[in-house]
């Protein structure tokens, strides 16, 4: 299993563009010591509509551009260790330990699929915007690899864009899947010096979209089709007793999970992170016409020392228990991921499917949203919520937990180890 935590989102890359010399790369910004904040504002680096911290912004904003924010990934063998150094910066992890993770990337030629997926998503967003007659350019920047977020901000400055609406490639609430992106926005503004002055760049962020119908629809289709595929290929399969659906997401430390989402919501064990996944899984099963099929939420890609509790059960442990429960087949749903990045390719398509085979289980892994038309259209709809100042009552959400907040609430998704660092798109801390 992965020995170093790479975060809750990763996603892929173009080998052709991947071999540029290191000297031509940008750089990952260092931690910001503060975030720009207008006089009287309580939300750093935000547009006027969001500066006072409403849960849902109902004031229209004339954004100049969309900032597509990705995790980033290596695009060649020489990129792997420098990329992993970026991911783990500040933790003092030696290269020898990073090599324990590097072999996953080296197995695929040193190329993560994430950057190529984000190129495809950027193109799909641009096409969707054009089809609606919307003149909003899409800028792309990564947290951990080229093109970096500070490069995207420099591009914005050159074009004269000062009001950006960010779309992070992560749907759920936790430190690594939301607040860390917001910290990186602050880091990028500090690194470029573009957060101050009369032409300062302001960055808002769309709400976490775990229960937006555009994100959920691809999983509904995937579960429905996956069960049908198993029924067609396994003789005499009784779906109600012999099939199990495993909804997989990235494990995170239990202490971080407990801090996910606003504390006053009282989500209990696993915090908002686990609650959001469970709520979406229930909707997927119901809408896929699979309410009679057993399912459970499982976790993958655990890392860190054994002494540190992480969310469980691990997907491989769950698979090993299925035959004893009478299961003959399993549907694996990468519910926590927006595209087929490295942890999907390795931890699910390699390890989990191998574990299923070793235990005599027929298995299918359903697709991630990727560039599914409903997902792409949904992301544009999320941007338009902020462009138009859509009232909360008119915003779609398929669970009772949403629609989630436009402006993250105080204390949301604290990093237990590091505490609160400067971050945009939320009320300090």
Secondary structure, 3 states (H helix, E strand, C coil): CCCCCCCCCCCECCCCHHHCCHHHCCCCCCCCCCCCCCCCCCECCCCCCCCCCCCCCCCCCCCCEEEEEECCCCECHHHHHHHHHHHCCCCCCCHHHHHHHHHHHHHCCCECEHHHHHHHHHHHHHHHHHHCCCCCEEEEEECCCCCEHHHHHHHHHHHCCCEEEEEECCCCCCHHHHHHHHHHHHHHHHHHCCCCCCCCCEEEECCCCCCCHHHHHHHHHHHHHHHHHHHHHCCCCCHHHHEEEEEEEECCEHHHHHCCCCHHHCCCCCHHHHHHHHHHHHHHHHHCCCCCCEEEEEEECCCCCCCCCECCCEHHHHHHHHHHHCCCEEEEECCCCCCCCHHHHHHHHHHHHHHHHHCCCEEEECCCCCCCHHHHHHHHHHHHHHHHCCCHHHCCCCCCCCCCCCCECCCCCCECCCECCCCCCEECC
